[in-house]
C-alpha cells in the first residue's frame, strides 16, 4: 500500500499543480482514514491510536478535515467488516501507517 500512496500523491502533484495542495490533503486524509478503518477491523488498536494522534496533531482545527477523516475511517471499516477482509501482516501494516502519517504531515506542511 505504501507504494500506491506515494505514487498517487506524486501523480496528483504533477498533474494538477494549481490544485495539488487540495488534492494532496484529500489523498492523505483518505489514506489515513482508510488505514484507520482497517486497524479497527483488525483490532490493531495501537495503530489506530497512533493515527488518531497524528490526525489531531497535524490537521488544522476544522470540521471538514475531521469529518473527512471519520468518513474515510467508517467507509473502510464497514467495507472490511462486510466483506470479511483479511487482516494484513502487522509489521507491513505498521509501515503503511508510518507512510500515511508522513503523507499527511507533508500534505499539511508539518514536520
Secondary structure, 3 states (H helix, E strand, C coil): CHHHHHHHHHHHHHHCHHHHHHHHHHHHHHHHHHHHHHHHHHCCHHHHHHHHHHHHHHCCCCHHHHHHHHHHHHHHHHHHHHHCCCCCCHHHHHHHHHHHHHHHHHHCCCC
